[in-house]
Amino acid sequence: MTQSEAEALADVVAIFDDQTRFVRAIFSGRRRNMQPDYEKIEFRPIKLKDSMKIQMICNGKTTSKTTNLDFGDSQIQHYLASGFANFLVESTEKSLTLRYTKKGQFAVHVESHQKSQNLSHDRQKSRLLDSNSEFLRQVGISDQQGRVKPTMNDKFLQIEEFLRILMPTLEAEIANNRIPQPTSDNPLKIVDHGCGNAYLTFATHNFLIEKNFYNTVVGIDKREDSRERNAAIAERLAIGDAVSFRAEKISDSVNSAADVAIALHACDTATDDALAWSIKNGAKIILVSPCCHHDLQLQMTKIPDPWHQVTKHGILNQRLGDVLTDALRAQILRFNGYRTDIIEFIGDDHTPRNLMIRAVKTNSPSDPQELASYRDFVKSWNLRPKLAELLNFEH
Ligand SMILES: C[S@@+](CC[C@H](N)C(=O)[O-])C[C@H]1O[C@@H](n2cnc3c(N)ncnc32)[C@H](O)[C@@H]1O
């Protein structure tokens, strides 16, 4: 028997209210002429101390927020009516799929099953990299038994999260024909700026090869000892023709082509060097996670009022300098034809340097108002961002 909309929604609410039956739910999509607060919401039951809660993970375009609700919380009904188009709701004995079509029609599908609740608090994210991979042993992230060394766990998670963002960005650009489908004759060209011990360099190559994306990666670091160590690892892994290393400053690099430019924690203005190199060499995708920032902090000496109320506090001045550095980097990327956003790519418990600048070359023209606003801002604060200097970008 087909359920009516009212019956199906009542059934959904009853499942959400039942601590012993609720398994999981996902709300996604957008109903015609409606705008839900989030792109997607995931719900699942968890046990916290002695009480049962519903964990709600709200995913926006660039953010994710987790809240724990009581069973019976009225927010569920709010989100049910907030404009999502698709609802998957599972209890221990059935799953309901509710859908509002583009024409606004309602459909429901019910299926019987037997599922149990998973009440663990921190469900493991699915792993992208196998800790037992030889390259992870060689770079020193995993031990001989193929376990991630406790001291390397944060770096392991950073490179995984980096890849979690690289992959869909790359797939979208290939689908949009802005990057050709990589082949063995025409592999994707990647450059890793400030590669250090090349954890990300090797991970990117390996991960993409496993996904059948032919690629070559060049790791650049100013340190000759890094180059020697990394090149020896590439030889041992028998991938020296695809993964190579150069000991040179990014700003002096003679390497001159990449579809994708990446940098994980390139120190201070080395991030600006990486961005400038990428813009000048027409990289289609730039993913850069900045490190320490000193450039603008040192220039923030003539701050117009009322900002002295913030900048008179040393630590706030420093944090404001960090924020401004990345905000102006993003603006300059936009003025150079990149669609740019800044996201948190990993929780700050794994690194305080957890922002990523993600830029995709679309060649869209600059917004004149944004450009005027940028000019006014740097003029009134008397700032000359390093990236602007490197690109000789107008003041
Ligand atoms: C904090 S480490 C990060 C290394 C690696 N990306 C990682 O996440 O493990 C920064 C690296 O950038 C290199 N570096 C700093 N400034 C550079 C520059 N201007 N040109 C090339 N390499 C640079 C340093 O030698 C160092 O190895």
The ligand as a MOL file (V3000), in Angstrom:
LIG
                    3D

  0  0  0     0  0            999 V3000
M  V30 BEGIN CTAB
M  V30 COUNTS 27 29 0 0 0
M  V30 BEGIN ATOM
M  V30 1 C 56.9470 22.7500 7.2610 0
M  V30 2 S 57.8050 21.9060 6.0230 0 CHG=1
M  V30 3 C 56.4760 21.0300 5.2510 0
M  V30 4 C 56.9590 19.8710 4.4470 0
M  V30 5 C 55.8760 18.9980 3.8100 0
M  V30 6 N 55.1210 19.6950 2.7990 0
M  V30 7 C 54.9890 18.3870 4.8310 0
M  V30 8 O 53.8310 18.8000 4.9610 0
M  V30 9 O 55.4380 17.5060 5.5530 0 CHG=-1
M  V30 10 C 58.1700 23.1840 4.8570 0
M  V30 11 C 59.1780 22.7900 3.8000 0
M  V30 12 O 59.2620 23.8470 2.8630 0
M  V30 13 C 60.6060 24.0140 2.4900 0
M  V30 14 N 60.7390 25.4210 2.0440 0
M  V30 15 C 60.5680 26.5390 2.7790 0
M  V30 16 N 60.7230 27.6320 2.0210 0
M  V30 17 C 60.9860 27.2030 0.7630 0
M  V30 18 C 61.2260 27.8490 -0.4760 0
M  V30 19 N 61.1900 29.1740 -0.5660 0
M  V30 20 N 61.4640 27.1050 -1.5670 0
M  V30 21 C 61.4880 25.7390 -1.4810 0
M  V30 22 N 61.2530 25.0730 -0.3220 0
M  V30 23 C 61.0020 25.7790 0.7740 0
M  V30 24 C 61.3890 23.7040 3.7390 0
M  V30 25 O 62.7160 23.3130 3.4400 0
M  V30 26 C 60.5650 22.5720 4.3380 0
M  V30 27 O 61.0250 21.3210 3.9150 0
M  V30 END ATOM
M  V30 BEGIN BOND
M  V30 1 1 1 2
M  V30 2 1 2 3
M  V30 3 1 2 10
M  V30 4 1 3 4
M  V30 5 1 4 5
M  V30 6 1 5 6
M  V30 7 1 5 7
M  V30 8 2 7 8
M  V30 9 1 7 9
M  V30 10 1 10 11
M  V30 11 1 11 12
M  V30 12 1 11 26
M  V30 13 1 12 13
M  V30 14 1 13 14
M  V30 15 1 13 24
M  V30 16 1 14 15
M  V30 17 1 14 23
M  V30 18 2 15 16
M  V30 19 1 16 17
M  V30 20 1 17 18
M  V30 21 2 17 23
M  V30 22 1 18 19
M  V30 23 2 18 20
M  V30 24 1 20 21
M  V30 25 2 21 22
M  V30 26 1 22 23
M  V30 27 1 24 25
M  V30 28 1 24 26
M  V30 29 1 26 27
M  V30 END BOND
M  V30 END CTAB
M  END
